[in-house]
């Protein structure tokens, strides 16, 4: 018998958007948010998500990316990754639009929140884009329980949780163009 991971549905449930993330970041409430809650580790796919956001941002001025988390691994492979990610965001710029423009004012960092169920109702889309098979993908389940649309890599746990085109969107792992298209599709869907 397989007993899957679960989430506390008393905490992770649809809730009205309050705008607290917008307020904390000092951005207008009209801005749409793509949220990525994930530990800062190379295999979680942050760099690919930033690249996809760059491609999307040239045509979607109303969207910001919020990277939620921080480093927890003290390994040779992960040392310095958080700083590498910060530097990558500082160099980010929109592509595909009429002009190339820096995006460091549209990509934000939030520290890990001890009450993660508060995050998801604020996101227009939650993204989960691990570059290797995710053992489960708890973030995917948490976002779905809160009613947040999900875009995830089609590998490991997320492919067992998300029914593509029905309960979210799945993209091939590492496919930045596919991720960009899925995010655009999700954002074009009815926000309610």
Buried (B, 14 or more C-beta within 10 A) or exposed (E): EEEEEEBEEEBBBEBEBEBEBBEEBEBEEEBEBBBBBBBBBBBBBBBBBBBBBBBBBBBBEEBBBBBBBEBEBEEEEBEEBBEBBEEBBEEBEBBEBEEEBEBEEBBBBBEEEEEBBBBBBBBBBBBBBBBBBBEBBBBBBBBBBBEBBBBBBBBBBBBEBBEEEEEBBBBEBBBBEBBBBBBBBBBEEEEE
